[in-house]
Amino acid sequence: MTAESHSPAVAANVNPLLTAPILGTLARLSIPNVLAMSAAAIVAIAETAYAGQLGISALAGLALVFPMVMLQQMLSGGAMGGGVSSAISRALGANDTHRAEQLAFHAVVIGAMAGIVFGIFFLIFGEYIYRLLGGFGTVITEALAYSNIVFLGTVGLWLTNTFASVIRGGGDMKVPSITLLAVALSQFLLAGAFSLGWGPFPALGMAGIGLGLVVAFSTSAIFLLWYLVSGKGRVKLTLRGVQLKAEMFRDILKVGAVSCISPLQTVFTVLILTRLTSEFGVEVLAGYGIGARLEFLLVPIAFAIGVACVPMVGMAIGAGNIARARQVAWTGAISAGILIGAIGLFVALFPNVWTGMFTDDLPVMRSAGLYFAWVGPFYGLFGLALCLYFSSQGAGKVLGPVIAGTLRLVIVALGGWILATNNTPEWTIFALIGAAMVIYGATTALAVYVVRW
């Protein structure tokens, strides 16, 4: 339900998001998402460990492809998924179930088409992209073995996240979270079995890691499709009375398309840094890949808290309670900053606890340790900025956070080019990453502080 769906007076009577204690309500809304996202993080750790057992080239190849896979997750589950949930919840808030069902069908069309486009694009241009990022020789071979399987079945991932967003739009966090937990468990087991040859399974190497992802998400998409078609959710997926309309696509895309900017900025930043670090050799690239993977895994934590902030901020704005809206935003952001910052400080002090899970190669461990020493202490600002971005969505004021993300991208690109052309040591690249993260966090916080809601 959105603030547009009812008058402030009615919303205040029926919606506890306007009156309940902020921290407790954020925790209640965030926990299901945190559990699901944490399970996904464990899977990503496991996949890196599996690749580490296959060799340094496999680990470096995974570092090239992983940002593309995470981009899909962030676009389908967070950005476009937010547009889906937003549109459907507004329709339900207006008691227009028929419109919600039509929007659900339009969402499935968007998700299926996006999955097809992503798949075709990376099957055709994947090798060129990975070479552009600095891959070569056996690293490219390992990257393509993983990438081609993943993107051949990427529609399953997009549809899983689209169906989950439809269900969340109806106010149900439980079913999507349980489903994603099941996906994580399946992917954890299947990726290991297919890649390393556990039990009766053949050892398929990097292709096996990709196959585990495809099978897990395709199965979950089938289950969620059955759940929606059977009418077990608040919104039923049906063809009855449905007509494709440009207005309904716009209703979803006006939120989803704008939300796509943030993950694109994040991934472009990582891609630039991946290309820069590849100049220092495969060991440095593999070490950076281990460090960057942790940064990517922190995004879902901020996402879980930020998604809970969106309806609370939006309801408060709709009710004219600007002070509460800002309090929600800062409470969520500080909570995310503390949680993610604690992780960053830990890996900065004890980098081998993380790195040692994936490799025992000393040059790779040294490179990853340098990354965490320079970047880890600033992870808290990264989490704070991401959470404030979601709150700004709820307030309808996203320009400041978008500019902050753009500034981070420019600093990394321009600064990285200067460092690379002057043949500076590898630690300077990692220091640049840390500095850009500080500027990103500080600029986002300043934008939210000064902009009127």
N, C-alpha and C positions, 0 to 999 in steps of 0.2 A: 504494500500500500504506500502511495506517495502522498506528499502534502497537498498535491493538486486534487486528490480524490475526494476530500471532504473539507468542510470549513474547519478553521482552527478550533472552534469550540467543540465540534463533534469529535475531531481527532483527539483532543485533549481528554475527552471522556472515555474513549475506547482504546487508545493506544498508549501503553505504558512507556514507550520510547520517549515520551515527552516529560514524564514525571519520575520514572524509576531512577535509582542511584546510577550514576554514569559508569563507574568502574565495574560494578557488578554486572550491569547489563551488557557492557562490552565483552566481559569475560564469558558470559552465557552465550552470546551470539558468536563469539570467536572460536570457542573450544572445539565444536564439531569440525570447522574448517582447519584449525590448527592440527588436529589429529590426522585428518586426511592428507594435509600438506606435508606433515612430518613423515608419514609413511612414504610419500612420494620422494622425499629427500633421502630416506634410507635406501630406496631403490636406486637412486642416482649414485649414491655412495657404492652400493653393491656393483653396479655396472662398471664403475671406474675400477673397482677391485678386480673384477673379472678381466677387464682389458689389461690391467697391470700384470696379471698372470700370463697373458698372451704375449707380452713384451713391450718395450718402450715405443716401438713404431705403432703398435695398436693403441697405446695410451695417448700418443701424440695425435693419431688419427681421430680418436674420440674427441680430443680437444677441439678439432676443427669442425666436427659435425654437431657437437653438443649445443652450441649457441642456436643453431637452426631448429633443433628439436625443442629447446626451451622457448624459442620464439613462438612456435606453434602452440605450446601449452599456454603461454601468457596471452596470446591473441585470442585463442578459442575459449579459454576458461575465464580469463580476467577481463580483457578488453571487450571483445564481441559478446562474451557471455554476460558481462554487465549490461550491455545494451539490450540483450534478450530478457534478462530478469527485470530490468527497469520497465520495459514496455509492457510486459505481461502483468506485472504487479500494479501498474497504473490502471490497466483495464479491469482487473479484478477489484481494485479499490473503488472503481466506478460501477461495480456490480454488473459489468458487461462481460459475461462468461463467453458469449459467442465471439466477441472480439479477441479475447484471450486465446481461444482455440485457433482462430485465424492467424494470430501473431505467432503461435507455436509452430504452425505449418510453415509460415514464412521464415521463421528462424531455422528450421530444418533445411529449407532450400539454401539459405545462406551458408549454413555449416557444411552441407554436402558440396556445394560449389567451391567453397574456400578450400576444402580438403582436396578436391580434384585438381584445382589450380596449383596448390602447393606441391602436390605429388608430381604433376607433369613438369613443373618448373625445375625441381631439384633432380629429377631423373634425367632431364636434358642438360641442365647447366651445373649440376653438382660438382663434377670434376673441375670445371673451369673455376668455380668459386673457391674450392679448396686449394687449388694451385695458386690462385690470387692471394689467398691468405697465407701462403708460404709453404704449403705441403709439397712434398716431392718424394719420388721413389716409392719405397714400401709404405710410407706414411699415407700416401694417396691411395694405395691399394687397400689398406686397412680401413681408411675412411669411407671409401666407396662400398666396401663389403657391408658395412653397417648402414650407411646412408641409403643405398638403393632399396634395401628391404624395408626400412622405416618409412620411406616416402612412397613406396609402392602400396602400403597399407595405411596411409595417413588419414584416409577418410574416417576410419574407425575412431581415431583420436578426436577429430573434430566433432563427430556426431555424439560421442560420449559426453564431451563438455557442453555441447549444445543442449542435449536432452537434460543434463544435470542443471543447466541454467534455467530451462523451462520449469523444472520442478521447484527450484529455489524461488522463482518468480511467484509461485503459488504459496510461498511461506514455509516450505519444507526443507530444512537443512539436513535432516537425518538420512533420508534415502540417498541423496547424492554422496554424502560423506561415507556411508557404509559401502556404497558401490565403489568409490575410489579407494577405500581401504582394501577391498577385495582385489581391485586392479593391481594395487601395489604388491600385495602378497603373491598374486599370480605372476606378475612380471619378475619379481625377485627370484622365484623358483624356476620359472621357464627360461629366463635369460641365462641363469647359471647352468641349467641342464643342457640347453641348446648350444651354448658357447663352449663349455668345458667338457661336455660329454658325460654328465652324471648318469649313472645307472645304465639303462638300455639306450639312451639317446646318443646320437653321433656328435662328435665335437665339431661344430660348424664355425668356431672362431667368432669374429666380429659379426658375421651374418647372423649367428645365433642370438647375440644380444639384441639385435634389431628385431628378430623374429619373436622374441619374448614380448617385446612392446606391442607388436602388431596383434598377436593372438590375444593378449590381455585386454587391449582396448576394443578390439572388434567384438569380443565376447560381451563386454560390458555394454557396448552400444546396442547389441541385440536385446540384452536384458532390459535396459532402460526404455527401448522402443516398445517392448511388450508391456512394460509398466504403464506407459502413457497411453498406448492404444487401448489397453484393457479398462481404462477409466479409474485406476486405483489412485491416481493423483488428483489434485484439485482441478488441474487443466487436462482435458482429454485431447489426445492427438487424433484428429479425424479429418477425412476428406469431405465429409458431408457439409454442403453449403459453403465450402471454401473457394474463394477466387483470389488469384494473385493480383495484388494491388500495390502500385508504387507508393502510396501513402503509408502502407504498413511496413514496407521495406525501409522507408525514411524514418518511421517511428523507432525502429530498432537501430538503424545506422547513425542517427543523429547523436546517440550516446556512444555506441560501439565504435564508430569510426574515429571520433575524437579521442576515445580512450586508447586507441591503437598507437597513438603517438608515443606514449611513455615506454612501452616495451620495445618499440622500434629504436628509440634512442638508446635504451640499455643494451640491446643487441649490437647496434652499430658501434657503440663504444667498445664492446668486447671484441668485435671483429677487427677493429682498427688495432687494438692492443695485441690481438693474436698475431696479426701480420707483423707488427713491430717486433714482438718477442721472437718470432720465427727466425729473424736475422741473427740471433745469438746461438742458434743450433737446436737440435732436437731435444737435448736435455733441458734447456731453458724453456722451450715451448711446452714440454711435458710438465715441468714444474709450475709454469704459469697456468696451464690447463687445470691442474689440481687446485690451485688457489682460486681461479675464476669460477670453478664449479661450486665451491663453497659460497661465493658471492651470489651466484644464481640461485642456490638453494635457500638463501636468506630472503629472497624476494617473496616466496609463498608465505613466509611467516608474517611479513608486513602486509601482504595481500589479505591474509585471514583476518587480521585486526582491522585493516582499512575497509574491507567490505562491510564489517559490522558498523563502522563509523558512518557509512554513506546514508542509510535510512535514518539514523539518529540525528545527523546534521540536517538532512533534508526536512524531516518532520519539524525540527526546531525552527528552521528558517521559515517554513510554511506557517508556523504558529506565531511568527514574529518575535520569537525568543532568541535573539541574536547572541546574547551572552551565553546561553546554554549550548548553542551550536558551536561557538568557539571553544567552550570548555570541553565538549566532546572531542573536538578536533585535537586539542592539545593533550588531553588525557590519553587518547589513542596513540598519538605520535610519540609522546614521552614513553609510554609503555612499550611500544615497538622498539624505540631507540635503546631503552635499557636492556631489553631481552636480546636484541641483535648485537648491541654493543658488548654485552657480557661474552657472547660467543667470539666476537672479534678479539677482545683482550685475551681470552684464553688461548686462541690459536697463535696470537702474537708472542705469547710467553712460552707456549708448548707446541710449536708447529708440527713436530714429528708425531704427535698423537693423531693428527689428521692425515699428514702425508704418509706416515708409515702404514696406513691401511691400504695404500695403493701401490707402493713401490719401496724397495730397499736400495735402489740405485743412489749412491751418495751425491753425484752431481745434481740429480733431479730433486733430491731432498734439500740440498743446499739452496737451489733456486726457489723452491716453494717456501722455504724458511725466510728468504729475503723478501718475498712477496708479502707474507703475513706480517713481518716486522714493520714494513712501511705502510701497509694498508689496513691491517687488522684493527689498530686502535681507533680507526675512523668509521668502522662499520655501523656504529650507533647513529651517526649523522645520516648515513645512507638509509637506514630503517626509518628514521624520523621523517625524512623527506618523502619516502614512498608512501607512508601512511598519510601524511598531509596532502598528498596528491589525491588520494581517494576521498578525503574529507572535502577537498575543494570541489570534487565532482558533485558531492551532495549539496554544496552551496552554489553550484553553477558558476564557479569562479576558478577555472583551471588554467588560465593564461599564464599566471605567475609561475606555477610549478613546471609548465611546459617550457617556458623560457629558461628556467633553471636547468632543466635537463638538456636543453640545447646548448647552454653555456658549458656544461660539463663535457658534452661531445666535442665542442669546438676546442676547448682547452686540451683535451686528450689528443685530438687530431693535429692541431698546430704544434703543441708542445712535443708530441711524439715525433713529428717530422723534424723539428729542430734538433732533438736529441739524436735521432737516427743519422742525420746528415753530419753530425759532429762526432760520430763513433764513440759515444759515451758508454760507460759500463752498464750492465743490465740493471743494477740497483736504481739508476736514475729513472728508468721507465716505471719501476714500481713506486718510486717516490712521487712521480707525476700522477699516478693513479690515486694515491692517497690524497694529494693536494686537490685534485679535481673532485674527489668525494667530499672533502671539507667545503669547497666552494658550492657544490651542489646542495648539500644540506643547509648551509647558512643562507644561501640565496632563496631556497624554497621557504624556509622559516620566515625570512624577512618579507617575502611576497605575501604570505598568508597573514602576517602580522599587520601589514600596512594597508592591504586591500580591504575595502568596506564590503561586508556581507549583508 
